[in-house]
């Protein structure tokens, strides 16, 4: 019963923090981050609500594996991924 899943990266307004997550409804999840639904969460604490990267995966296990892979990367590699997807951010992140 697979459908679409998204691996995504958020940042804060100053682009000093990166957050990697996986979800099946990206629009809803971004809203939850921006609205700070869970006040004690990492994204609320560091004000991460700006979407800078996402990719679509059809199989949940693959999405979770990809999320874990990206989370292990050094910041520089994540920034390279973001910039290749979203070149306008190259001067910010």
N, C-alpha and C positions, 0 to 999 in steps of 0.2 A: 504494500500500500504506500508506495513512494510517490512523492510529488515534487514540487520545487522547494529547494532549501537555499539559503543564502549565507555565505561567509562574508562578514563585513568588518570594516575597520572604522572606528570613530576617533575623533580627536577633540581636544578642548580648544577654546578660542585662541590661545597662544601657541597652539600646535606643539606643546611640550609633552603631552601624554598620548599614547596610542592604546586603544582597546580593541581586541579582536573577539568577535562573537559569531554564533551560528543561530539561525532561526528559520522558520518556515513562512513567516509573514513579515517582510522587511518594513513595510510602511507602518504597521502597528508597533513594531519593536522600536523604530526610530522615534515615534510619538511617545512611547513609554520612557525612552531615555530623555527626551527633551522635557517631558512633563515631570520627570523625576519621581516616578511611581514608587520606587523603592528608595527611600531617603538614605538608607545605609549602604547602598550599592557602591561599587567602585566608580561607576560612571557618574553617579550623583556627587560623590565626594570630590572627584576631579573635574566635574563639569564637562564630561565627554558627551557631546550630542551632535557634533558635526560629522556627517557621513563623508568619508574621503575615498572609500573603496568598497566594492562589493563584487562578488561573483556568484553565479547561479550554478547549483549542482542538483541533479535529479534524484540522487540516492542518498538517504540520510546518513548511512555509514560513511560514505565518501565525503560528505560535508563535514562530519565530525572529525574524520581523519585529517582533512585539509585544514580545519581550524586548529587542531593540535599542532600540525606542521608549522603553520604560520606563527603560532604563539611561541614556538621554540626559536624562531629566528631572532637575530640581533636587530636592533632598531634600524640600522642602516639598510638592511635587506628589506625590511618592511617599507621604508621610505622609498626605496627603488621600485618596489611593487606599486605603491601608491602613485608615484610620479609617472610610471609607464601607463597606468590606467587613467590618470587625471593630471596631465602635464601642467595645467594652470596652477596647481599647488606646488610646483617645483620650487618656487621662490619662498614659500611659506613653511613647508615641512622640512 
